[in-house]
Amino acid sequence: MKSANDIKAVLFNEKEKDNDITRRFLQLKGPYFQSYKDDEELNYNIINLKKIYNSKEVIILKAFKGRFFQTCPGSRGVTCCNYRIVNTGFNCLFDCTYCFLNSYLNSFGILQFTNLEEMYREIDIFLKDIDPDYVYRIGSGEFTDSLMMDNVTRIGENLIAKFVPHGNVMFELKTKSDNIDHLLSIKEKGSTVLAWSLNTERNIERYEHESALLHERIEAAKKAGKAGFFLAFHFDPIIIYDKWEEDYCELIRRLFSNVGRDKVVWISLGCFRYSPGFKDVLREKFPDEELTLEEMFPGIDGKYRYLKNKRIEIYRTMKSCISKYTDKPFIYLCMEGVDVWHSVFNKYYDSSFALENDFGFYLRDTFLK
């Protein structure tokens, strides 16, 4: 698994030498450090570093000018859970074949934001007006991996402390790493959720390059549960192949043979999907990929997916496998329409707010009494 120890170069703004995030990266032993004065010099340095390092080996420390806190944009025409996102950086150490960032972010290097005081300010504005009787789900793993370098940045620890006073905020740190040891001794955990994206060993080996192995993720989840954290798991993307059902059900069996079932608050299910144009980007980077060889068609949001009947079969199979071990987590679908939801769960969510409402009340009554 790749970690902060694999970073080869760090670019930082010379005006931010005393910035907390910058200081933490400058303490690393081994990387080449290069300062820059402005965006023009940064771009010049990037051009030179491209000749020496690959994109996954370079960290760019830079102030962010966009929104740090927002509602997940979801996808047009599908039911979303109104998950709220904290943006801490862009791109990732890991090299997953299917990752939407391969086409979404046409940039070099891993961008780590440095002006985090602005992030905390935006969060404070949100927390000021929250309803104490409502449950809010917030996470930081949308455009990067939440924990891949958290032992260096300590952003996770700081965000946990930020949300602890608000017991009705379930803050999720989502990862494909096992980089959690620095979090286990935190005494005040609040309603923090440590979450893992999981896949079969076959799919991890083929499509989730440089990430933690399956047994490493499960072992990390086991330790997190014992330390008192809530747990969540994301089977997304589900990638089918010959005998996929057996492998996914075995994965679920292994998972619940190791983790405390009462600590698992939610599980998401989502099939592999991609936007128009992604196939060309994918085949250029991974010429031998087999992901897009399956029969897939554009849905209401324009993204290519397995046929609807096939997706319903996949979700029913996953739901059946999970139900053999637990009925406690809230199981939800990621970016699926009303009809798929109804076919799998016999629930009719005519809006994202309806799903968010049901989700929140379930978490409150089941885990946060």
C-alpha positions as YAML, in Angstrom:
chain: A
units: angstrom
residues:
- id: 1
  name: MET
  ca: [0.00, 0.00, 0.00]
- id: 2
  name: LYS
  ca: [1.24, 3.46, -0.87]
- id: 3
  name: SER
  ca: [1.62, 5.95, 1.97]
- id: 4
  name: ALA
  ca: [3.20, 9.30, 2.75]
- id: 5
  name: ASN
  ca: [6.55, 7.47, 2.80]
- id: 6
  name: ASP
  ca: [6.27, 7.06, -0.98]
- id: 7
  name: ILE
  ca: [6.10, 10.79, -1.69]
- id: 8
  name: LYS
  ca: [9.03, 11.83, -3.90]
- id: 9
  name: ALA
  ca: [8.52, 15.59, -4.14]
- id: 10
  name: VAL
  ca: [6.68, 18.34, -2.26]
- id: 11
  name: LEU
  ca: [5.88, 21.74, -3.77]
- id: 12
  name: PHE
  ca: [4.99, 24.49, -1.29]
- id: 13
  name: ASN
  ca: [4.32, 28.21, -1.31]
- id: 14
  name: GLU
  ca: [7.29, 29.98, 0.28]
- id: 15
  name: LYS
  ca: [4.83, 32.39, 1.96]
- id: 16
  name: GLU
  ca: [3.31, 29.42, 3.81]
- id: 17
  name: LYS
  ca: [6.41, 27.95, 5.46]
- id: 18
  name: ASP
  ca: [4.80, 28.47, 8.88]
- id: 19
  name: ASN
  ca: [1.45, 27.03, 7.82]
- id: 20
  name: ASP
  ca: [0.58, 23.95, 9.93]
- id: 21
  name: ILE
  ca: [0.05, 21.63, 6.95]
- id: 22
  name: THR
  ca: [3.21, 22.87, 5.21]
- id: 23
  name: ARG
  ca: [5.32, 22.36, 8.34]
- id: 24
  name: ARG
  ca: [4.08, 18.79, 8.69]
- id: 25
  name: PHE
  ca: [5.08, 17.89, 5.14]
- id: 26
  name: LEU
  ca: [8.43, 19.65, 5.42]
- id: 27
  name: GLN
  ca: [9.23, 17.35, 8.34]
- id: 28
  name: LEU
  ca: [9.08, 14.28, 6.09]
- id: 29
  name: LYS
  ca: [12.41, 12.61, 5.44]
- id: 30
  name: GLY
  ca: [13.26, 11.78, 1.86]
- id: 31
  name: PRO
  ca: [11.21, 13.94, -0.55]
- id: 32
  name: TYR
  ca: [12.61, 16.65, -2.78]
- id: 33
  name: PHE
  ca: [11.25, 20.02, -1.58]
- id: 34
  name: GLN
  ca: [10.65, 22.90, -3.98]
- id: 35
  name: SER
  ca: [9.14, 26.27, -3.06]
- id: 36
  name: TYR
  ca: [7.24, 28.57, -5.39]
- id: 37
  name: LYS
  ca: [6.27, 32.25, -5.23]
- id: 38
  name: ASP
  ca: [3.15, 32.31, -7.38]
- id: 39
  name: ASP
  ca: [1.04, 30.20, -9.75]
- id: 40
  name: GLU
  ca: [3.32, 30.95, -12.69]
- id: 41
  name: GLU
  ca: [6.37, 29.58, -10.87]
- id: 42
  name: LEU
  ca: [4.32, 26.64, -9.58]
- id: 43
  name: ASN
  ca: [3.31, 25.70, -13.12]
- id: 44
  name: TYR
  ca: [6.94, 25.97, -14.26]
- id: 45
  name: ASN
  ca: [8.04, 23.65, -11.42]
- id: 46
  name: ILE
  ca: [5.30, 21.16, -12.29]
- id: 47
  name: ILE
  ca: [6.48, 21.00, -15.91]
- id: 48
  name: ASN
  ca: [9.98, 20.11, -14.70]
- id: 49
  name: LEU
  ca: [8.79, 17.55, -12.15]
- id: 50
  name: LYS
  ca: [6.68, 15.78, -14.78]
- id: 51
  name: LYS
  ca: [9.94, 14.75, -16.43]
- id: 52
  name: ILE
  ca: [11.12, 12.99, -13.25]
- id: 53
  name: TYR
  ca: [8.14, 11.79, -11.22]
- id: 54
  name: ASN
  ca: [4.68, 10.41, -11.86]
- id: 55
  name: SER
  ca: [1.60, 12.25, -10.68]
- id: 56
  name: LYS
  ca: [1.07, 9.99, -7.66]
- id: 57
  name: GLU
  ca: [4.51, 10.83, -6.25]
- id: 58
  name: VAL
  ca: [4.15, 14.61, -6.03]
- id: 59
  name: ILE
  ca: [2.32, 16.60, -3.33]
- id: 60
  name: ILE
  ca: [1.34, 20.17, -4.14]
- id: 61
  name: LEU
  ca: [0.57, 22.31, -1.09]
- id: 62
  name: LYS
  ca: [-1.70, 25.15, -2.12]
- id: 63
  name: ALA
  ca: [-4.51, 27.36, -0.84]
- id: 64
  name: PHE
  ca: [-7.94, 26.41, -2.15]
- id: 65
  name: LYS
  ca: [-10.20, 29.11, -3.61]
- id: 66
  name: GLY
  ca: [-13.37, 27.05, -3.91]
- id: 67
  name: ARG
  ca: [-15.97, 25.75, -1.46]
- id: 68
  name: PHE
  ca: [-14.72, 23.53, 1.33]
- id: 69
  name: PHE
  ca: [-18.17, 22.44, 2.47]
- id: 70
  name: GLN
  ca: [-21.07, 21.44, 0.23]
- id: 71
  name: THR
  ca: [-23.82, 18.91, -0.39]
- id: 72
  name: CYS
  ca: [-22.83, 15.99, -2.61]
- id: 73
  name: PRO
  ca: [-23.83, 17.01, -6.16]
- id: 74
  name: GLY
  ca: [-25.10, 13.51, -6.91]
- id: 75
  name: SER
  ca: [-26.36, 12.89, -10.42]
- id: 76
  name: ARG
  ca: [-29.37, 14.14, -12.35]
- id: 77
  name: GLY
  ca: [-32.52, 12.03, -12.19]
- id: 78
  name: VAL
  ca: [-31.36, 9.67, -9.41]
- id: 79
  name: THR
  ca: [-32.16, 9.47, -5.70]
- id: 80
  name: CYS
  ca: [-29.35, 10.78, -3.48]
- id: 81
  name: CYS
  ca: [-28.92, 10.80, 0.29]
- id: 82
  name: ASN
  ca: [-27.91, 14.50, 0.54]
- id: 83
  name: TYR
  ca: [-24.56, 13.58, 2.02]
- id: 84
  name: ARG
  ca: [-22.49, 16.63, 2.93]
- id: 85
  name: ILE
  ca: [-18.87, 16.86, 1.82]
- id: 86
  name: VAL
  ca: [-15.78, 18.41, 3.39]
- id: 87
  name: ASN
  ca: [-13.13, 19.04, 0.72]
- id: 88
  name: THR
  ca: [-9.58, 18.70, 2.06]
- id: 89
  name: GLY
  ca: [-7.69, 18.02, -1.17]
- id: 90
  name: PHE
  ca: [-7.85, 16.64, -4.69]
- id: 91
  name: ASN
  ca: [-6.50, 13.37, -6.05]
- id: 92
  name: CYS
  ca: [-5.10, 10.33, -4.32]
- id: 93
  name: LEU
  ca: [-2.01, 8.20, -3.68]
- id: 94
  name: PHE
  ca: [-3.84, 5.10, -4.89]
- id: 95
  name: ASP
  ca: [-4.34, 4.32, -8.58]
- id: 96
  name: CYS
  ca: [-7.79, 2.77, -9.02]
- id: 97
  name: THR
  ca: [-8.58, 1.98, -12.65]
- id: 98
  name: TYR
  ca: [-12.25, 2.92, -12.35]
- id: 99
  name: CYS
  ca: [-11.78, 6.17, -10.38]
- id: 100
  name: PHE
  ca: [-13.77, 9.08, -11.81]
- id: 101
  name: LEU
  ca: [-10.88, 11.38, -10.87]
- id: 102
  name: ASN
  ca: [-8.99, 9.95, -13.86]
- id: 103
  name: SER
  ca: [-11.20, 12.07, -16.10]
- id: 104
  name: TYR
  ca: [-12.60, 14.63, -13.64]
- id: 105
  name: LEU
  ca: [-9.24, 16.06, -12.59]
- id: 106
  name: ASN
  ca: [-6.96, 16.67, -15.53]
- id: 107
  name: SER
  ca: [-4.07, 17.79, -13.36]
- id: 108
  name: PHE
  ca: [-0.65, 16.65, -12.20]
- id: 109
  name: GLY
  ca: [0.13, 15.79, -8.60]
- id: 110
  name: ILE
  ca: [-1.88, 15.37, -5.43]
- id: 111
  name: LEU
  ca: [-3.25, 18.68, -4.22]
- id: 112
  name: GLN
  ca: [-3.36, 19.20, -0.45]
- id: 113
  name: PHE
  ca: [-5.15, 22.33, 0.67]
- id: 114
  name: THR
  ca: [-3.29, 24.56, 3.13]
- id: 115
  name: ASN
  ca: [-5.86, 27.22, 4.09]
- id: 116
  name: LEU
  ca: [-7.83, 24.89, 6.34]
- id: 117
  name: GLU
  ca: [-8.87, 27.69, 8.68]
- id: 118
  name: GLU
  ca: [-11.33, 28.63, 5.93]
- id: 119
  name: MET
  ca: [-12.63, 25.05, 5.90]
- id: 120
  name: TYR
  ca: [-13.25, 25.16, 9.65]
- id: 121
  name: ARG
  ca: [-14.99, 28.53, 9.27]
- id: 122
  name: GLU
  ca: [-17.42, 27.13, 6.69]
- id: 123
  name: ILE
  ca: [-18.14, 24.14, 8.93]
- id: 124
  name: ASP
  ca: [-18.79, 26.45, 11.90]
- id: 125
  name: ILE
  ca: [-21.31, 28.41, 9.85]
- id: 126
  name: PHE
  ca: [-23.16, 25.18, 9.04]
- id: 127
  name: LEU
  ca: [-23.07, 23.84, 12.62]
- id: 128
  name: LYS
  ca: [-24.42, 27.10, 13.99]
- id: 129
  name: ASP
  ca: [-27.88, 26.48, 12.54]
- id: 130
  name: ILE
  ca: [-28.31, 22.69, 12.61]
- id: 131
  name: ASP
  ca: [-31.46, 21.12, 14.03]
- id: 132
  name: PRO
  ca: [-30.56, 19.17, 17.21]
- id: 133
  name: ASP
  ca: [-33.29, 16.62, 16.47]
- id: 134
  name: TYR
  ca: [-32.01, 15.84, 12.99]
- id: 135
  name: VAL
  ca: [-29.09, 13.56, 12.03]
- id: 136
  name: TYR
  ca: [-26.53, 14.91, 9.58]
- id: 137
  name: ARG
  ca: [-24.03, 12.76, 7.65]
- id: 138
  name: ILE
  ca: [-20.82, 14.50, 6.69]
- id: 139
  name: GLY
  ca: [-17.68, 13.02, 5.11]
- id: 140
  name: SER
  ca: [-14.35, 13.98, 3.61]
- id: 141
  name: GLY
  ca: [-13.57, 11.27, 1.06]
- id: 142
  name: GLU
  ca: [-15.22, 12.52, -2.12]
- id: 143
  name: PHE
  ca: [-12.25, 13.87, -4.10]
- id: 144
  name: THR
  ca: [-9.43, 12.15, -2.23]
- id: 145
  name: ASP
  ca: [-8.86, 9.35, 0.27]
- id: 146
  name: SER
  ca: [-9.67, 10.60, 3.78]
- id: 147
  name: LEU
  ca: [-6.90, 8.74, 5.60]
- id: 148
  name: MET
  ca: [-4.12, 7.94, 3.12]
- id: 149
  name: MET
  ca: [-1.81, 10.61, 4.63]
- id: 150
  name: ASP
  ca: [-3.76, 11.53, 7.74]
- id: 151
  name: ASN
  ca: [-0.94, 10.46, 10.05]
- id: 152
  name: VAL
  ca: [0.95, 13.41, 8.53]
- id: 153
  name: THR
  ca: [-1.80, 16.02, 8.08]
- id: 154
  name: ARG
  ca: [-3.85, 15.17, 11.22]
- id: 155
  name: ILE
  ca: [-6.89, 16.64, 9.47]
- id: 156
  name: GLY
  ca: [-9.05, 13.68, 10.50]
- id: 157
  name: GLU
  ca: [-8.23, 14.12, 14.17]
- id: 158
  name: ASN
  ca: [-9.01, 17.84, 14.00]
- id: 159
  name: LEU
  ca: [-12.31, 17.30, 12.21]
- id: 160
  name: ILE
  ca: [-13.34, 14.65, 14.72]
- id: 161
  name: ALA
  ca: [-12.74, 17.18, 17.50]
- id: 162
  name: LYS
  ca: [-14.76, 19.76, 15.57]
- id: 163
  name: PHE
  ca: [-17.83, 17.49, 15.35]
- id: 164
  name: VAL
  ca: [-17.64, 15.79, 18.78]
- id: 165
  name: PRO
  ca: [-19.82, 18.43, 20.54]
- id: 166
  name: HIS
  ca: [-22.58, 17.72, 18.01]
- id: 167
  name: GLY
  ca: [-23.77, 14.18, 18.74]
- id: 168
  name: ASN
  ca: [-26.29, 14.30, 15.89]
- id: 169
  name: VAL
  ca: [-23.50, 14.79, 13.32]
- id: 170
  name: MET
  ca: [-22.11, 11.51, 12.06]
- id: 171
  name: PHE
  ca: [-18.77, 12.41, 10.54]
- id: 172
  name: GLU
  ca: [-17.33, 9.80, 8.17]
- id: 173
  name: LEU
  ca: [-13.71, 9.24, 7.21]
- id: 174
  name: LYS
  ca: [-13.68, 6.95, 4.16]
- id: 175
  name: THR
  ca: [-10.59, 5.10, 2.97]
- id: 176
  name: LYS
  ca: [-9.00, 2.25, 1.05]
- id: 177
  name: SER
  ca: [-6.02, 2.30, 3.44]
- id: 178
  name: ASP
  ca: [-5.32, 0.81, 6.86]
- id: 179
  name: ASN
  ca: [-3.81, 4.07, 8.12]
- id: 180
  name: ILE
  ca: [-5.82, 4.40, 11.34]
- id: 181
  name: ASP
  ca: [-3.45, 3.65, 14.24]
- id: 182
  name: HIS
  ca: [-2.93, 7.35, 14.98]
- id: 183
  name: LEU
  ca: [-6.71, 7.72, 15.54]
- id: 184
  name: LEU
  ca: [-7.31, 4.76, 17.87]
- id: 185
  name: SER
  ca: [-6.24, 6.53, 21.07]
- id: 186
  name: ILE
  ca: [-8.60, 9.48, 20.60]
- id: 187
  name: LYS
  ca: [-10.76, 9.57, 23.71]
- id: 188
  name: GLU
  ca: [-13.64, 11.75, 22.53]
- id: 189
  name: LYS
  ca: [-14.92, 10.09, 19.35]
- id: 190
  name: GLY
  ca: [-18.43, 11.52, 19.28]
- id: 191
  name: SER
  ca: [-20.44, 9.94, 16.47]
- id: 192
  name: THR
  ca: [-17.44, 9.48, 14.20]
- id: 193
  name: VAL
  ca: [-17.67, 6.78, 11.53]
- id: 194
  name: LEU
  ca: [-14.59, 5.12, 10.06]
- id: 195
  name: ALA
  ca: [-15.52, 3.64, 6.70]
- id: 196
  name: TRP
  ca: [-13.92, 1.40, 4.11]
- id: 197
  name: SER
  ca: [-14.52, 0.93, 0.44]
- id: 198
  name: LEU
  ca: [-14.45, -2.84, -0.06]
- id: 199
  name: ASN
  ca: [-14.19, -5.08, -3.07]
- id: 200
  name: THR
  ca: [-13.37, -8.69, -3.84]
- id: 201
  name: GLU
  ca: [-9.74, -9.76, -3.80]
- id: 202
  name: ARG
  ca: [-9.88, -10.22, -7.58]
- id: 203
  name: ASN
  ca: [-11.13, -6.68, -8.14]
- id: 204
  name: ILE
  ca: [-8.70, -5.14, -5.67]
- id: 205
  name: GLU
  ca: [-5.79, -6.87, -7.40]
- id: 206
  name: ARG
  ca: [-6.94, -5.83, -10.87]
- id: 207
  name: TYR
  ca: [-8.41, -2.38, -10.31]
- id: 208
  name: GLU
  ca: [-7.35, -0.88, -6.96]
- id: 209
  name: HIS
  ca: [-3.60, -0.56, -7.43]
- id: 210
  name: GLU
  ca: [-1.41, 0.59, -4.52]
- id: 211
  name: SER
  ca: [-4.29, 0.44, -2.00]
- id: 212
  name: ALA
  ca: [-4.49, -1.73, 1.12]
- id: 213
  name: LEU
  ca: [-5.27, -5.41, 0.59]
- id: 214
  name: LEU
  ca: [-8.67, -6.75, 1.61]
- id: 215
  name: HIS
  ca: [-7.45, -8.45, 4.79]
- id: 216
  name: GLU
  ca: [-5.63, -5.24, 5.78]
- id: 217
  name: ARG
  ca: [-8.80, -3.17, 5.44]
- id: 218
  name: ILE
  ca: [-10.87, -5.69, 7.40]
- id: 219
  name: GLU
  ca: [-8.24, -5.86, 10.15]
- id: 220
  name: ALA
  ca: [-8.18, -2.05, 10.36]
- id: 221
  name: ALA
  ca: [-11.99, -1.98, 10.61]
- id: 222
  name: LYS
  ca: [-11.83, -4.58, 13.38]
- id: 223
  name: LYS
  ca: [-9.39, -2.40, 15.35]
- id: 224
  name: ALA
  ca: [-11.50, 0.71, 14.76]
- id: 225
  name: GLY
  ca: [-14.63, -0.98, 16.07]
- id: 226
  name: LYS
  ca: [-12.84, -2.21, 19.17]
- id: 227
  name: ALA
  ca: [-11.54, 1.32, 19.77]
- id: 228
  name: GLY
  ca: [-15.11, 2.62, 19.89]
- id: 229
  name: PHE
  ca: [-15.70, 4.07, 16.44]
- id: 230
  name: PHE
  ca: [-18.83, 3.47, 14.42]
- id: 231
  name: LEU
  ca: [-18.14, 1.60, 11.17]
- id: 232
  name: ALA
  ca: [-19.47, 1.81, 7.62]
- id: 233
  name: PHE
  ca: [-18.70, -0.04, 4.41]
- id: 234
  name: HIS
  ca: [-19.08, 0.86, 0.75]
- id: 235
  name: PHE
  ca: [-19.43, -1.85, -1.87]
- id: 236
  name: ASP
  ca: [-19.03, 0.64, -4.67]
- id: 237
  name: PRO
  ca: [-18.26, 0.01, -7.42]
- id: 238
  name: ILE
  ca: [-19.54, -3.54, -7.60]
- id: 239
  name: ILE
  ca: [-17.79, -5.04, -10.63]
- id: 240
  name: ILE
  ca: [-19.23, -8.25, -11.99]
- id: 241
  name: TYR
  ca: [-17.45, -11.21, -13.56]
- id: 242
  name: ASP
  ca: [-17.89, -14.98, -13.71]
- id: 243
  name: LYS
  ca: [-18.90, -16.18, -10.22]
- id: 244
  name: TRP
  ca: [-18.96, -12.65, -8.78]
- id: 245
  name: GLU
  ca: [-21.83, -13.65, -6.50]
- id: 246
  name: GLU
  ca: [-19.73, -16.24, -4.67]
- id: 247
  name: ASP
  ca: [-16.81, -13.86, -4.20]
- id: 248
  name: TYR
  ca: [-18.89, -10.95, -2.90]
- id: 249
  name: CYS
  ca: [-20.84, -13.16, -0.50]
- id: 250
  name: GLU
  ca: [-17.57, -14.64, 0.77]
- id: 251
  name: LEU
  ca: [-16.25, -11.10, 1.24]
- id: 252
  name: ILE
  ca: [-19.32, -10.24, 3.32]
- id: 253
  name: ARG
  ca: [-18.89, -13.40, 5.38]
- id: 254
  name: ARG
  ca: [-15.24, -12.54, 6.08]
- id: 255
  name: LEU
  ca: [-16.17, -9.00, 7.01]
- id: 256
  name: PHE
  ca: [-18.82, -9.91, 9.57]
- id: 257
  name: SER
  ca: [-16.69, -12.71, 10.98]
- id: 258
  name: ASN
  ca: [-14.26, -10.02, 12.07]
- id: 259
  name: VAL
  ca: [-16.13, -6.80, 12.85]
- id: 260
  name: GLY
  ca: [-18.71, -6.13, 15.53]
- id: 261
  name: ARG
  ca: [-22.04, -6.07, 13.74]
- id: 262
  name: ASP
  ca: [-23.61, -3.64, 16.20]
- id: 263
  name: LYS
  ca: [-21.05, -0.99, 15.26]
- id: 264
  name: VAL
  ca: [-21.87, -0.96, 11.52]
- id: 265
  name: VAL
  ca: [-24.18, 2.00, 10.92]
- id: 266
  name: TRP
  ca: [-24.56, 1.97, 7.14]
- id: 267
  name: ILE
  ca: [-23.59, 0.08, 4.00]
- id: 268
  name: SER
  ca: [-23.77, 1.50, 0.50]
- id: 269
  name: LEU
  ca: [-24.18, -0.44, -2.73]
- id: 270
  name: GLY
  ca: [-23.33, 0.93, -6.15]
- id: 271
  name: CYS
  ca: [-22.56, -0.71, -9.48]
- id: 272
  name: PHE
  ca: [-19.68, 0.33, -11.71]
- id: 273
  name: ARG
  ca: [-20.67, 3.32, -13.84]
- id: 274
  name: TYR
  ca: [-18.86, 5.88, -15.91]
- id: 275
  name: SER
  ca: [-19.48, 9.16, -17.73]
- id: 276
  name: PRO
  ca: [-19.22, 9.65, -21.50]
- id: 277
  name: GLY
  ca: [-15.60, 10.10, -22.49]
- id: 278
  name: PHE
  ca: [-14.28, 8.16, -19.52]
- id: 279
  name: LYS
  ca: [-13.72, 5.03, -21.60]
- id: 280
  name: ASP
  ca: [-11.20, 6.82, -23.82]
- id: 281
  name: VAL
  ca: [-9.31, 8.20, -20.81]
- id: 282
  name: LEU
  ca: [-9.37, 4.78, -19.17]
- id: 283
  name: ARG
  ca: [-8.03, 2.90, -22.18]
- id: 284
  name: GLU
  ca: [-5.24, 5.40, -22.68]
- id: 285
  name: LYS
  ca: [-4.07, 4.95, -19.08]
- id: 286
  name: PHE
  ca: [-4.94, 1.26, -18.72]
- id: 287
  name: PRO
  ca: [-4.81, -0.31, -22.23]
- id: 288
  name: ASP
  ca: [-5.62, -3.80, -20.92]
- id: 289
  name: GLU
  ca: [-8.66, -2.80, -18.87]
- id: 290
  name: GLU
  ca: [-11.73, -5.04, -19.12]
- id: 291
  name: LEU
  ca: [-14.18, -2.89, -17.18]
- id: 292
  name: THR
  ca: [-15.89, -1.35, -20.17]
- id: 293
  name: LEU
  ca: [-16.23, -4.61, -22.10]
- id: 294
  name: GLU
  ca: [-19.47, -5.47, -20.28]
- id: 295
  name: GLU
  ca: [-22.79, -4.59, -21.91]
- id: 296
  name: MET
  ca: [-23.57, -1.14, -20.52]
- id: 297
  name: PHE
  ca: [-26.04, 1.55, -21.52]
- id: 298
  name: PRO
  ca: [-26.50, 5.24, -20.65]
- id: 299
  name: GLY
  ca: [-29.04, 5.96, -17.91]
- id: 300
  name: ILE
  ca: [-31.15, 9.02, -17.17]
- id: 301
  name: ASP
  ca: [-28.06, 10.93, -16.00]
- id: 302
  name: GLY
  ca: [-26.02, 9.97, -19.07]
- id: 303
  name: LYS
  ca: [-23.70, 7.63, -17.18]
- id: 304
  name: TYR
  ca: [-23.12, 4.14, -18.55]
- id: 305
  name: ARG
  ca: [-24.33, 1.31, -16.31]
- id: 306
  name: TYR
  ca: [-25.15, -2.38, -16.36]
- id: 307
  name: LEU
  ca: [-28.69, -3.03, -17.57]
- id: 308
  name: LYS
  ca: [-31.34, -2.16, -14.98]
- id: 309
  name: ASN
  ca: [-32.52, -5.73, -14.48]
- id: 310
  name: LYS
  ca: [-28.93, -6.82, -13.94]
- id: 311
  name: ARG
  ca: [-28.35, -4.07, -11.35]
- id: 312
  name: ILE
  ca: [-31.50, -5.06, -9.49]
- id: 313
  name: GLU
  ca: [-30.28, -8.67, -9.44]
- id: 314
  name: ILE
  ca: [-26.88, -7.53, -8.13]
- id: 315
  name: TYR
  ca: [-28.37, -5.41, -5.35]
- id: 316
  name: ARG
  ca: [-30.80, -8.14, -4.28]
- id: 317
  name: THR
  ca: [-27.93, -10.62, -4.10]
- id: 318
  name: MET
  ca: [-25.81, -8.26, -1.99]
- id: 319
  name: LYS
  ca: [-28.73, -7.44, 0.29]
- id: 320
  name: SER
  ca: [-29.48, -11.14, 0.77]
- id: 321
  name: CYS
  ca: [-25.83, -11.91, 1.62]
- id: 322
  name: ILE
  ca: [-25.68, -9.06, 4.16]
- id: 323
  name: SER
  ca: [-28.97, -10.05, 5.79]
- id: 324
  name: LYS
  ca: [-27.50, -13.46, 6.73]
- id: 325
  name: TYR
  ca: [-25.24, -11.68, 9.23]
- id: 326
  name: THR
  ca: [-26.99, -8.48, 10.28]
- id: 327
  name: ASP
  ca: [-30.12, -6.40, 9.79]
- id: 328
  name: LYS
  ca: [-28.88, -3.41, 11.73]
- id: 329
  name: PRO
  ca: [-27.05, -1.16, 9.21]
- id: 330
  name: PHE
  ca: [-29.00, 1.17, 6.95]
- id: 331
  name: ILE
  ca: [-28.36, -0.20, 3.44]
- id: 332
  name: TYR
  ca: [-28.66, 2.30, 0.63]
- id: 333
  name: LEU
  ca: [-28.03, 2.58, -3.09]
- id: 334
  name: CYS
  ca: [-25.72, 5.14, -4.60]
- id: 335
  name: MET
  ca: [-27.02, 7.02, -7.66]
- id: 336
  name: GLU
  ca: [-29.99, 4.85, -8.53]
- id: 337
  name: GLY
  ca: [-33.49, 5.80, -9.59]
- id: 338
  name: VAL
  ca: [-36.82, 5.46, -7.79]
- id: 339
  name: ASP
  ca: [-37.77, 2.28, -9.66]
- id: 340
  name: VAL
  ca: [-34.55, 0.45, -8.75]
- id: 341
  name: TRP
  ca: [-34.96, 1.43, -5.10]
- id: 342
  name: HIS
  ca: [-38.53, 0.10, -5.13]
- id: 343
  name: SER
  ca: [-37.52, -3.16, -6.83]
- id: 344
  name: VAL
  ca: [-34.74, -3.88, -4.32]
- id: 345
  name: PHE
  ca: [-36.14, -2.55, -1.03]
- id: 346
  name: ASN
  ca: [-39.86, -2.11, -1.75]
- id: 347
  name: LYS
  ca: [-39.38, 1.52, -0.70]
- id: 348
  name: TYR
  ca: [-40.50, 4.51, -2.70]
- id: 349
  name: TYR
  ca: [-38.30, 7.58, -2.31]
- id: 350
  name: ASP
  ca: [-39.76, 10.26, -4.57]
- id: 351
  name: SER
  ca: [-37.04, 12.74, -3.59]
- id: 352
  name: SER
  ca: [-33.54, 12.86, -2.14]
- id: 353
  name: PHE
  ca: [-35.00, 14.62, 0.89]
- id: 354
  name: ALA
  ca: [-37.29, 11.62, 1.54]
- id: 355
  name: LEU
  ca: [-34.29, 9.28, 1.56]
- id: 356
  name: GLU
  ca: [-32.24, 11.63, 3.74]
- id: 357
  name: ASN
  ca: [-35.12, 11.91, 6.19]
- id: 358
  name: ASP
  ca: [-35.65, 8.15, 6.46]
- id: 359
  name: PHE
  ca: [-31.90, 7.56, 6.72]
- id: 360
  name: GLY
  ca: [-31.43, 10.15, 9.46]
- id: 361
  name: PHE
  ca: [-34.33, 9.02, 11.62]
- id: 362
  name: TYR
  ca: [-33.17, 5.42, 11.36]
- id: 363
  name: LEU
  ca: [-29.67, 6.35, 12.54]
- id: 364
  name: ARG
  ca: [-31.07, 8.43, 15.37]
- id: 365
  name: ASP
  ca: [-33.41, 5.73, 16.64]
- id: 366
  name: THR
  ca: [-31.01, 2.80, 16.12]
- id: 367
  name: PHE
  ca: [-27.59, 4.15, 17.04]
- id: 368
  name: LEU
  ca: [-27.86, 7.59, 18.65]
- id: 369
  name: LYS
  ca: [-30.53, 7.13, 21.30]
...
